[in-house]
Structures are given as C-alpha cells and as structure tokens.
Amino acid sequence: MLASLRLILQELTPTDTAYLFLVSTRRPQQTPGLPISVITLKPLKVTDTKRLISKLANEAAINPSPNEIAELAEYVAGYPPSAYFAIHQAKIYGLELVMREKAGLVQFRTTVFLQHLSTLTLDINKQNIMRLLSNYSPLPLPVISGVLAIKLKPLHVFRITLIDMALVITTDNGHYRISDPVEDAALKTFGYLPETTHKAVAQELSLFLEKSQFDTRTLDLSRVMFRAARQAKDSSIADRAVHLADDLIQITVRAYHARNFADAVEFGLAAVEERPKSSEARSYLIRALIQEERWLEAGGQIEELRRIAPLRDVHFLKGFLERKQGKIRLAIDSFKEAEKLGRRGVAISRELAQCYYEAGDPENAARYIKKAVKHRSDNRYVIDLWAQIATRQRDEEDARKALERLKIVDEPIFYHHRRSRIELAFGRPLEARAAALQAVQSENFPPFAVLCQLTVCEIELGHTEEAQELLARLDRVFPRVRLDIRIGLRCNFEIARKRYGDALVLSGRITDKDSVFYKKMRHDALVGELRGSGLKDSLRHAYEVELARLIDELKASASLRPDPVELDVFGHDD
C-alpha cells in the first residue's frame, strides 16, 4: 500500500499551496529523491485526554464532573478512539452506566490491538522486548540489553522497528515503554515473565541506578526496580528502592492475574499493611487467599473489607469464597444479593454463570455467560467458561467458536488445556491427549488441573506407565491440596486396570461422598467388583444395595457434572 502511495506522490506536481497528509500505522520507508516528513503521533497526555473528553462531552450535551473526566481519562489511556467511544456510549446509555462499566473502554481498545498484534509477524527478539516492556515500563536501553542478553547494536534495530510500528514509545527521559493503548493487549499476547527474568530486571536496574544521580527522572525506574525485586523475592534490592503503596497493590494484582496466588497473598498482606483502607488491595488479597484455600483467613479479611467497601462488593467476595468451597447454593444467594445491591458487569455475570453451571442448570448458565461475553469478549475466563458451558450442552459448534476466541485471548497452556477437555468430551481421546501434552509442556511447573487432564487422558487410553508416573508427580508437586481429586484419579486408574477392589478401598478415603464425581467412580468400581470377583453373600448383598442407591442418586443428578471442577482452569477473577 505504501509503495502505491509513493507512486502517487511522485506523480504530483510540487506546490506550496496544497498539503497532503497520510496516516499510517507504520513509519514509511524513505525513497531517494522523494523525502517524506514523518511525525510520530504518541498517545495523548493526561491533560490533553481530559480536554478531548471534555470537548466531546460538551458537543454531546453531556456534563461530566472533573472527577468523572479524570476517571474516564485513566481508562481511555491516551487513545482518542476510546474517548469517542466513551462519549458515544454515554450519549446512548447515560454517563452513570459508562462510569460503572468502564471496563468496556478497556475491552474496546484491547480488542482492537489484539487483532492488530495477531496480524504482526514479530521475531523472537521483538516478542521478548514486547513481553518485557508490557510487564515493566519504563526501562533504559542498557537494562533491556542486559536482561534479554541482546547486544546494543542489534537492539537498536529491534527498537526502531517497534517504535515505527507504534508498539513502543520513548519517554521524556529517553527511556522506553510499551505504548499505553497497546499495554493490556501486549500483556495478553506475550504473557507474564518467569521469576528469573524478574530477578534480572531488578539486578540490571540496580546496577543502572547505582551509576545514576537520583532525581525525579529516576523515580519511575526505582519504582519499577521495587516491583521487580518484590516479584523476585530479593529483599536486599527491594529495601533500597523508592516505592509507593500503589506499587505493592499493582504487583498484588499482577501476581493474581498471573495465577501466582501464593505471591499475591504475600504482596497483598504487605499492601494492606501500608494501605489498610485500600479496598482494591484487600479485595485481591481475599481472592488470593481463597485460591490458596485459606478459608478462615479469607473470611476474616472479608469482615475487614466490610468496614471500607460497599456491601455489594462484600457479598460478591463472600459468594466467591462459598463457590470455591463448593457451597454453590449459598454462593448463588450471595451473588444475587450483590446483584440486588447494584453489583453489575462481567464479574457478577460470569460468577453466576459458573454457579449455575456447577449446580446443573445449563439454561441459566448460558443466559449469564451470554451477558458476560457481551460485556467482555476479550476476557479469557469468560471465554473459557463459555467453552465449558457449550461443551456441557453438547453444542460442539459453539464450543469450538469459543475455543477459537480463546486461542487469541489466553495463554497457550490454557488454550491447549481447554482444547483437550473439548476433544475428550466429544469422543476424541487421542487428540485430547496431544493437546493435554502440549499444555503440560508449555510451562516448567504446569498447574494442578493441567497435569490432571493429561492423567485423565492417559488413563482413558490405557497408558499405564505414563498414568502412574503422572499420579506420582501430582502427589509430589501438590502434596497438601485437592486430596479428593488425587485419590479419585487413582481410583479411576485402578478401575481402568480392573482392580476394582483396590478402587473401592481407595474411594473410602475420599471425604466428599456427596459429589457426583465420587458416586460415579464408586458406581463403576462396584459394577466391576460384582461382575468379576468372588464375594461373600453378605458383602455381595451390601454392594448390591449400595449400587442400587447410587444408580438412583446418579439418575437424580444427571444434570450435574460427573467430574470435579478442579479439572478445569479458573483463577478468577478480573
């Protein structure tokens, strides 16, 4: 396209009275004899963003307060189309709704940029730069060079390319940062950093700042160094860094979304110590405690939150706690109370969809997940749940639509995990195993659910040695959590080997004997034992009575899921 434009420009007669402006997402290559003046359009500064919002609101006869303009500016993030979108939405639906659903502005700009990033072909070095800067910005060029082990000369070439693509910008201090409008999309596209990289960022920044005179120009770098050092658990560097309470809150939120829940608890506790009245810090601390199954501590923090946050948020987190504890009906009541008190948006719709899904009510689950997808079509948890609900309804076409969307918005490990679950559900165990293997191999320390899914596939295919090795790995890596699930997998392993008596003995160690997962497993073990074993009459009678009872209970629970929730990947919420 740019080549065609250059041909047009070459045919134009030079004149001092006419001006031609071209807008491009990339810097055009210069043609000898045809110099083109290039102006890089950076994101609007905060003050300019506020002025644009104010002007657009005035034209639309909307009167936001200064605080509302400032709040909208934060979500617009210097991206003019988001400002137009915000005011357009306010004119149609009212300013109050737009202020309450500001996440839609983030969705608007991230969806656009996710589509843009997915079309770019960046080599591994450019991808690593984008990944680094989407996690830590701003950074000086020598720090980027040291962390990524790229020499400065080739790094200059990569840097120029990314600036020309408007993906990276320079700060007033000569450092480099991810372009604000693309930040959220880049993080979703390129992912979070391993602990070794957090440590490298902290160390390289420490060396850089030791050589620099501390002033306001290095304050941002010191704050980045603090976040990296805390993520790397390097207190010697963290203690030397200047930071704000907001930095602790930021790394708490970041650790939570990266599913590093233990770290999110540690950072969250430090954040609420420095900022005890921060509802955001305490909310994410509560979520992380729940994910770590520290129920009592989470309940105590919810009571603390009651003093500083609206009741709708308290009831929402109470529902989250109850859902994770398996108290689905109580969770629905809490979420409904939060909804009645004014809680709106993607999170409440998603949670209610999840609860109804687990309660065996696919119609209500589908109703709420449609609301959630409408709010946030780029939210990986929402799309993942959409795939699960469609699978449960045996709607393979819809499940695969969700899977295609998930491929764009989620990390490869979780995309492959969901693909494996869908393939297995629709009777393709070989394809399911291949996808599960890709998920496990995507990370050095895959989550519990991802390892479980590969184990399920190996058991399904009769791969005894592989299944046995994975069961041992689960016990070794996750010795203190989800005991029922680990025992249940061993039971299914014994059933697959026709060792029904061993499966029955193992099943007796499961604590939750009301779950469909337990009843289905116990049913299969009893059927096998009654068919193939010589039993005393009294024991045979007892087994037959139990089997008849289980058949009736399973018929009554036909709409409930036969496998545990833990075999699916969550990590809610946003």
N, C-alpha and C positions, 0 to 999 in steps of 0.2 A: 504493500500500500504506500509506504514512504517513498519507494522508488518511483511509483507513478506520480506522486505529488511533486517530486523533484523535477520530473519531465515537464509537468505543467508550469512550474516556476521558471524553468529555463526558457519557456516559450513566451513568458510575459515580458512586455516592454518596461524597462526601468522607468519609474516615475517618482517624483517627490510628493505627489498629491494623494496617492492611494496607498493604503496599508493592508496587508494580508496577514491574518493571524491563524495559525494552525494549532490545534490541541492534540497532543499525543501522550499516550501512557509511557512511552519510551523516548529517550533522547535520540534525535535523528543523527545519522552519520553525516559528517560534513563532506560535501562534494567540491573538489578543486574548481575554482572559478565561480563557485556559487555559495558564498558564505551565508550561513543562516544564523541569525542571532537567536540564542536559546535562553529562555527564562524558566528556571525551575520553580514550580508552584508548590510551596511547602504547606502543610496543614495550617489552618488559621490559628493565630494565637488566641488565648482565652478571651482577652478583651475584644478582639475582632469577632470571635464567635458569638459573644454576648450581643455585640452591636448588630450582627446579622440576624440573630434570633429576634431581637427587639424590633428591628425594621420589618421583618417578615410578619411578626405578630401584629404590628401596627397596621400593616396593609390588609391583614385578615380580620381586623377589628377584634383582636383578642388582647387582653390586658394582663399578662403575667406579672407577678411581683418581681422585684430584683432577686429575691431568693430563688424563685422558680426559674428565672432566666439563668442564674448561676448553676442551678442543679441540672437543667437541660443541657447547658454548655458542656458539663462534665461528660455526659453521655454522647453528645454529638461528636466530641473529641476532634474538633477542628476540621470536620468533614462536611462541607457545605450541603451535599445531598441529604445528609441526615438531618440537618437543620430544616430544610424544605419539607422533608418527610414528617418531622415532628410537628411543625405548624399545620401541615395539611391534615394530619391525624387529629390535632386539637380542634381544627375547624369543623371536622366531621363528627367527632365523638365527644368533644369537650376537653378543656385543658385538664380538668381533675383526673380524668381517666388516663390521659397521656402521662401525667406526673406519677400516677400509681403504677403504670405499666411501662416504665422507662426501659425495661429490658428489651422491649420491641425495637427500640432505636439501635441497641447493640446488635440485635438479630439482623436488622436491615443492613447495617454496614458490614457485619462479618459474613453474611451470606453472599453479598456481592464480591467480597475479597476472597472468600473460599473458592468461589467459582473461578476467579482470576488466577489464584495460586495454583489451582489444579490444572490449569492450561499451560503453565510455565514449565520449561524443562531446565531445572537448575542442577548443575553437577554437585557432587558430594560436598565440595568445599563451600559452595554458596549455600547449600542447605544447612551445613554446620554453622555458618555465620548467622543465618536467619534464626536457627534454633537457639544459639547463644544469646543473640540480642532480643529475641522475644521473651527470654527468661530474665535477662539482666541488661538494662539500658539506663543511662548511657555507659559506654566503655571507650577508653582511649585505644588507638590503633595498636600500640605495643602490647597492651593487655590481651586484645583479641589474638594477636600473633602468638603470644606465649601460651595462651590457653589451648588454642587449636593447633599449635605446632606448625604454623604456616609462616614462611619467611615473609618479610615485609614487602619485597618486590612483587611476588605474585599476589600477595594480599591486596596491594594497591589496585591491581587489575580487577579482582573479585569485587572489591569495594566500589569501584567506579561503575561496574556493571549493575550492582544492586541499587546504587543511587540513581543511575539512569532509568532503572525500572520503577523508581519511586517507592522502593521497598525499604530503603534505609535513608536516613537524613543525617546531616551534620548539625550539632548543637552550636550555640554561640561561642562555646569554649573550645570548639574544634574536636569534640568527641563524637561518637557515633551511636545512634539509637535506632530502634525499629520505628518505622513510620507509624504514627499514632493510629490512623484509621485501620491499619492492617495488623495491629498488635494482637488482637483477640484471634483473628483468623490464622495468623502465623503460629501462634501457640498450639492451636488445634491441629494445624497441618504438620508441624515439625516436632511437636511433643515436648515433654519435660526432660530435664537433664539428670544424668546419674550422679551419685554422690561424689565420685572422683572429679567430675567437672565443677561442682560447687566448690570443692576444695581448691582446685586450680584457679578459679576466678578469685577467691579470697586471697590466695598467696600472690598472684600476679598483681592484684590491686594494692596489696600491702607493700610490695616492692616499689610499685609506681608512686604511691603516695609518700613513701619514705624519701624519695628524691624530689618531691614537690613541696612548695611552700603552702602551708594550709591557709586557705582563704575561702571566700564564698564560692569560688569556681570549683573547688574540690569537695564541697559539701555533698553534692549529689553522688560523687564517687565513693565517699566514705559510707554513705547510707547503703549503696549497692554492696560494698565490701562487708558491711554488717550482716546484710541478708544472706550473702553467700557463706559467710563464716558460720552463721547460725545453722544454715542448712547442712553445712559440712561438719557440724558439731566441733568446731575449732574455737574454743573459748578464748585462747590466747590472742587471736586476731579480733574476734568479736568484741572483746573488752576494750580494745584500743580504738574501735570505730565510733564515730559520732552517729547517733541514730535517733529517730523519733518513735513514739509509741505506734504510730501508723505503720512503721516498718515491720514491727512484730505482728501486727494484725495482718498485714499483707502476706507475710510468709506463712502465717497460720492458714489463711485462705488458700494460698498456692499449694501448700503441703496437702491440704484436704482434697483439693481437686486433682492432685497427682496421686491420690489414694494412699499417701503415706500417713496413715491415721495416727500411728504412734508419735510421729514427729509433730503432727497437727495438735495433739494433746499437749506435748511439751511446750511448743511455741504458744499455744492458746493460754496455758496457765501463766506463762510469763507475760503475755499481752494483758490479761485481766488484772494481773498484779500492778502493772503500770497504768492501765486504763480501766479501773473497776466498773465504770459506768458505760463502757462501750458495749452496746447490745450486739454489734456485729462480731466482736471478738468472742463474747460469751456464747453466742449462737453457734459459731463454728467449733468452739471448744466442746459444746454439748454434742454436736453432731459427731465429732471425732471420738468422744467417749462412748457414744452409742455404737459406733462402728467397731470399737475395741471391746465391746460387750462389758463395759464397766458401768453396769446399770445403775447401781446405787449412787455413784459419783455423778452420773448424768442427771439423775433425779434431783440431787442436791443443787446442781447448777441451774436446773430449770426453775427451782424455787428462788434462787438468787436473781434469775432473769425476770421473774415476776415483778420485782421491785423497780425495774428500769425500762421494761419493754411493754408494748401494747399486749393485751390479753390474747389477741388473735395470734400473735407470734408464739406466745407461751403454749397455747393449745396446739398449735401446729407442731412444735417440737415434742410435746407430750405424745401426740399421735405418732410421730416418727419413732420415739422410744418404744411405744406399745407395739408398733408394727414389727420392729426388729426383734422384739421379744416373742413374737408370734401371737400376740393378743389382737387379732385382726378386727373383731367386732368393736372392741374398746377403741382401737385406732380410728376406725371409721367414725365413731361418735366424736372423738376429739377433733378430727379433721373437719367434720360437719360443723362443730361448734366454732372452729376457727373461721370457716367459710361464712357462718352466720354473723360473726363479729367483724367481717369486712376483709378477710384474707382472700386475695384474688391472685390470678396469674398462673404461670406454668407449674410452679411447685405444688400448689394445692390440687390442681387437676391431675398431675402426674401421680401424686401420692394416693389420691382416691382411686385412680385407675389401678394402681398397684394393689391396693387393699381389696378391691372388688375382684381383681384377677385371682388373688390368693384365696378369696372366700368362695370361689367357684361361681362368680356372677359375671360371665364374659360380656353380657349385653351392657351392663353399667360400666364395666372396664373399658369397653370400646367407646362408649359415649364420652367418658372423661379423657381418654387418650386422644380422641379427635380434637377436643378442646386444647389439650396440651400441645399437640403438633401444630395447630393453627397459631398458637402463641409463639412457639419456638421450634421452627422447622430445622434449626441447626443444632439443637441440644441433643447430645449423644445419648443421655439417659432416656429422654423421651422417645427417641427413635428406636432405641434398643427395646424399650417396653412395648412399643408399637409392634415390633417384630415378634415379640413373645406372645402378645395377645392374638395377633393374626395366626400364629402357629397353633395356638390353643383352639382357635375356631376352625382349624383345618383349612384356612384360606391361604394356600401356598403362594398364589399370585401376589396377594397383599404382603405376605411375609417377605417375599423376595424384593418387592418395591422398597420396603423398609430397610432391607439388607443393603441394597444399592446406595441408599441415602447414608447408611451407617458407614459405608466404606469411605465416604468423603469426610464425615464429621468426627469419626472416632479413631483411636489409635489402632494400628494393625492387630495387636494382640487381642483386643476385644472384638474387633470385626471378625477375625477368624474364629474366635470362640463362639460367637453368635451364629456364624455360618455353620459350624459343626453341630450346634444344637438343632438348627433347622434341618440340616441334611439327615440327622438321626431321626428326627420326628417324622420325616416323610419317607422313611424306609431306605436310606442310602448310607449304611454304616461305613463302607469303605471311604466314601467322600467325607463323611463325618470325621473319621479318624485322621485323614490327611489334613483337614482344616484344624482339628484339635492339635495335631503335631506342630503345625505352623504357629499356632498360638503359643504353645509351650516354648518353642524355640525362639520366640520373639524377644524374650527377656531372660536374664540370668536367674531371676527369682520370680517366676510367674505366680499369680495369686492362687489361693486355695481352689476357687471354682474352676479355674483353667486347668489345673492339674487333675481335678476330679473328673472333668469332662473327658480328658484323654483316657483316664482309668475306665470310665464307663464304656468308651468305645472299644478298648482292648478286651474288656470282659465280654462285651457283645459279640466280638469277633472270635472269641475263644483263644486269644493270645495270652496263655497262662503266665509265661515268664515275664513278659512286659507288664502285665497287670500286677503281678506280685511285687515287682520292683517299684512300680508307682505307688502301691499301697504302703510299702516301707518308707518311701520318700515323703508321703503325706504325714505319716506318723513322726518322722524325723524333723520335718520342717515346721509342722503345725501341731506340736505335742499337747497344747493346752486349750485348743479351740475346736469346736464343732465335732465333739467326740461321737455324737449320734450318727453323723454323716459318715465318719470314717468307719465306724462299726458296721453301718448299713452297707457300705461298699464292700466290706469284707464278707458280709452275709451273701450279697449277690454274687461275689466271686466264688464262694463255696457252693451256691446253688448251681452256677454255671458248670462247676466240676462234679455235680451230682452228689455232693457231700451234704445232704440235706440235714442230717443230724447235727453236724458241726454248725450249720447255718442257724438251726433252732437254738442251740446253746448260745451262740454269739448274739442273736436277736434279743435274748433275755437281758442283755446288758444295756439295751437302749432305754433311755429314760422317758422319752416322749412316745408313749404307746398309743396315743390318740391320733397320731398323724397318719395320713393315707399312705405315706412312704413306708412306715413301719408295717401297716396292715397288709399292704400289697406284698411286701417282702416275706412276711410271716406266712401269708396265704400260699405263696409259691413254694416255700420250704415245707409246709405241711402237706401239700399235694404230692410233692416228690417223696417225702418220707412215708406217707401212707401207701403209695404205689409200690415202692421198691424195698421196703425194709420189713423184716420180721419183728413185729411188736407184740408185747403182751396185750391181752384183751383189754385190760383196764386202761393202759396207755393209749391203745388204738381208739377206744371209745372217747377218752378225753380229747384226743386230737381231732376226732370227727366232730365233736360238739363245738370245739373252738373254730374249726374250719367253717362249719355252718354259720356260726355267728359272724365270722369275718366276711363271708360271702354276702350276707345281708347288709352289713355295715358298708362294704365297698359299693354295693348297689346304691345305697342311700347317699354315698359320697361320690357318685360318678362324675359330678361336675367339678370336683376338686382335683388339684394337680397330684399326680402319683409320684412325683419326685420332689425333693426338698428345694426350697427357694435358694439355698446356698449354692446350688449347682449353676445358678445364673449370676451374672456380674452386675452389681449395682455400685454402691459408693455414693449414694445420694448425699447431698443434693446440691443444687446450684447456690 
